[in-house]
Amino acid sequence: MLIFGGGWLGRAIGAEAVRRGGVVAATSRDADTRQALKAQGLTAIDPADAAAQDAALATADAVVITAPPTAEGCPGHAALAPLLTAERRRPGWIGYVSSTAVYGDRAGGWAFEDDALNAATLQGARRVRAEQDWLETGRTLGLAVHLFRLPALYGPGRSGLDRLRNGEARMVRKPGQVFNRIHADDVVSGLFASMDRPNPGRAYNLVDDEPAPAHVVTAWSARRLGLPLPPEVDWTDPSVSEGMRRFYLDSKRVSNARAKAELGWRPKYPSYREGIEALIAQQT
C-alpha cells in the first residue's frame, strides 16, 4: 500500500495495513512525521523524492490519498497521476479521502452520494475539484478510483476530551445546526471494506449513524467525565477557531446507507456516545 499523506489518519490506515500483514509506504513532508512512520513499521517517503515515490507506486496494490487539496489542486493527484500510465503496473484499488463539505448546506436535511455538489466553503470547493480530477483520471486510464466523503474526524489524541479536562472547551451553539462525525477506526474499516469489494468510480459517505449538534456532544462528554458544563458561546464568537467555524457553515445529516449496503460496512461506533466511551476507556 502507498499512502499519500502520512498524517494522523494516514498513520491509522497504515497501522491497520501492517496489522493485516501488508507492506506500507507513506509520504510526509515533515521529518518528525517520517520518523514516526518508520517507528510504526512503515516506509517513510519525502514527497519531494520522486524516485522513492515512483518505486513505492510500482509495487502498490492499493493507494490511499489523504493529503488535503490546496489552491493548486490535489497534491496526490499532481504527484501520482502522471506515473499511472498504461505502460506500467498499476494499483488495483485507489481511494481518495474527501469530505462531506462537498455537499454544502442542506438546512438540516439529508445528503446522499448522488446529490448535486454545492460546496459552501473554499475547502469544500477544492475537494469537489480533487474528486473530479481523480474520477477523470480513473475513467481515462481505466483505474479503480473510489471516493470516501468524511465528516468531522475524531479518535485517539484528537477529540474534545482534552479540552474539557484542561478547561479550554466551549459549548458552541448555532441554532438548528447539526452534523455527523466519524471515529478514525471506522474510516479505516470502511476503506478496507471497499478494497474487499471494489466498485470503480463509486463514492461512499463514511459517517456515523447519529448526526447531532456540537453542543449536545460537548455537554454529554462533560457529564460523562463528571466535569462542569463549559461556557456557551455563539459560533461567530472570536474564541471559535476559523477551522471549527467552517463546520458551522453547513447543517446537514449525511446518509451512510450506501456504504452499509454495498460494502457490508457497519461503524463500530455508531454514535458519539460509543466513540467517546472508547476514548475514555483508552485513557484510564
N, C-alpha and C positions, 0 to 999 in steps of 0.2 A: 504494500500500500504506500502511496505517496500522499501526504497531507500538505497542501499548500496553505500554510498558516498554522504554525505550531503554538498558538496561544493557549488560553485556558481550555476552550472547547477542543481544540486540536489535540492537546495532550490527553484529554479524556478519551477521545476516539482512538488515539494511538495506544493507550494503555489497554483498551479492550481488544484491539487487534493483536497485540503481543500476547495477551492472556489466551487468545484463541490459537496461538502458535504462529502468527504471522510475522513477517519481516517488514518493518515500517521505517520510512524516511519522512521527515517533516522539516519544513522550512521556517526560518525565523531570521529577521534582520538583526535581532538583539543577541549579543554574545552571551549574556547571562541565561537567556532563554535556551539558547543552543546547548549550554552546559546542562541545564535541567532536562532537556530532551535526551541527551546522552546518558544521564544518570537513570533515566527511565527505561533505557534499553533501546532507544530509537537512534537511527542515523540522523544527525542534525546537519542541515544544509543551509548555507547562506544563499538566499535567492540571487545574490549577485554572482554566485558561482554557477555559471550556465552549464559548464561541463558536468558538474556533480548532479545538477537538476536533470539534465538530459539522461544521464546514466540511470538515475532512480526511476525516471519515467519509462525507460526502455524495458524494465523488468516488472513494472507495476501491473497488477491485475485490477486494482481499484485505485481511483484518485478521488480525493475529497478536497474541495476548495472552501476554506473557512475565512480566508482573509477578506475584510470588508472592501467594498469598492471605493475608489477615490474620484476626484473630478475627471481623471483620465480614463476611468472605467475600472473593470475588474483586473487587479494585478495578476491574479492567477491565470486569467484568460490571455492576457498580454504575454505572459511568460510561457505558457504551455501550449496554447492553440497552434502557434507556428511549428511546434515539434510533432503535432499529432497528424502526420501526413500519412497518405495511403501506402507509402513505400516502407513503412516500419511497423514493428509490432506495436499494437495499441492496447490500452486497458479495456477490459470487457465491461467496466462499470465506472461511470463518472458521476459524482454527486456535488452539486453546487448548493451551499448553505446560504439561503436567502432570508428574508424577513417578512412577517405579516404586515409590515409597513407598506408593502406594495399595494394593499387593498385600500389604503386611505381610511377616511372616516365613514362609518356606517350608522352613525347616530344610535349606537347600541344594538343594531341589527346584526344578523349573521353574515359571515363571509365564507365563501366556498372557492375551491381551486379554479373553477371555470368562470368565476365572476370577472367582470371587467376590472382592470387595474387602474386605480385612481390615487396614486400616492400623494399625500398631503405635505410631505417634507422633502427636503433636498436629499436626505439619506435614502428615503423610500424610492425616490425617482432614480437614484443611482442603482438601487437594487433591481428595479424594473429593467434598466438598460443592461445590467450584467446578466440577468436571466435571458433576455433576448439574444445577447451575444453568444451565450453558451448553447441555447437551443438552435440557433442558426448554424453554429459550428457542428453541432450534432447531426443536423439534417444534411449539411453539405458533405460531411465526411463519413456519415453512417456510424456515428458514435452513440453509445448508450448513455445519454445525458439525462440526469434526473434533478429535479428542483425540490428543495426542502425549505419550507417557509416557517420560521420560528418566531415566537413572541418573546417576551422578556424571559431571559435565562437566569436560573439560579442553581446553586449546588454548593458543594464543599468549598469554603473560602470565598463564596460570592453570594451573600444573602443579606437580609436586613437584620439578622440576629445580632451581629457585632455592633451595629449602630444602636440597637436598642440597649445593649448591655453597657455601652460607653456613654449613653445619654445623648447621642447625636441624631437619633431618629426623629422624624416629624410625621404627623398624621396629615398627609397631603390630600386635600379634597378638591374635586371638581364635580359639581352636580351632574348626575346621570352618567358619569364616566365609568367604563368597565373594560377590562381586557384580560386576555389569557396569560398564562405563564407556562414554563416547562422546565422540569429538572433536567440537568445535563445528562444524567443516566438514561432518561427516556429519549433524548435526542440520539444518543449513541445506539440504543436498541432499535430505534426506527431506521437509522442508516443501515445497520446490518440486516434488518428485515428486508430492506429493499435490495441489498446485494443478493439475498437468497431468492428474491422474486423480481428480477429486473423488468422494467417496463419503460423502454426508452421514450424520452420526451414528456414523461409524466411529472406532474407537480403534486407534492403532498404537504399538507399542514401537519406539523408535529407540535401539537398543543395539548394542554390538559383538558379535562372534561368539564371544568367548572370556572368559567370566567368570573371575575369578581373585582369590585372596586379596590383600589390600593389601600385606602384607609381601613377597610374591613380586614384585610390581611395583616396590616400592621397592628391593629387592635387585638386580633386573635393571637398573634405571636407574643405580644406583650403580656397578655393574660396567661398564656401558656408558660412563660418564663417567670411569672409572678412579679412582674415589674409594673410600675405605674404607666398609664397611657401617656404617650409623648404629647407635646403640644400640637394643636391643629394649626395648619397654615393653608392658605389658598394656593392653588397650583401655580399662580403667577407671582408668588412671593419671591423676592430676590434670593432667599435661602435655598430655593429649589434649583438644583443644577440644570444647566441647559440640556444635558443628556437626559435627565429624568423628565424634564418638561416636555420633551418630544413624545414621550409615552402618552401624555395627556392631550395631545392634539387629535388623536384618534380615539373613538369609542366604538368598540365592536366586540362581537362574540364570534370566534373562529371555530369552524367545524373540523373535527378530526375524523369524520366518518369514512372518508376515502382510505386513509392510512389503515384504519381498522379492517375495512372490508377487503382491501386488495393486498395488504402486506401481512395481515394477521397480527398486527401490532396492537398492544394494549399498554398504556402508560402504567408503570409500576407505581407512580404517584399521581393518581387521577385528579387530585385537588391539592391546593397549597397546604392543607392540613397534614396529609400524609408526608409530603415532601419536607415540611418544616419539622415534623416529628422525627424523621430520619436524621436531619441535620443536628437536632438537639441530642439525639442518641449518640451520634458520632463524636460530639464534643464533650460528652460526660464520661 
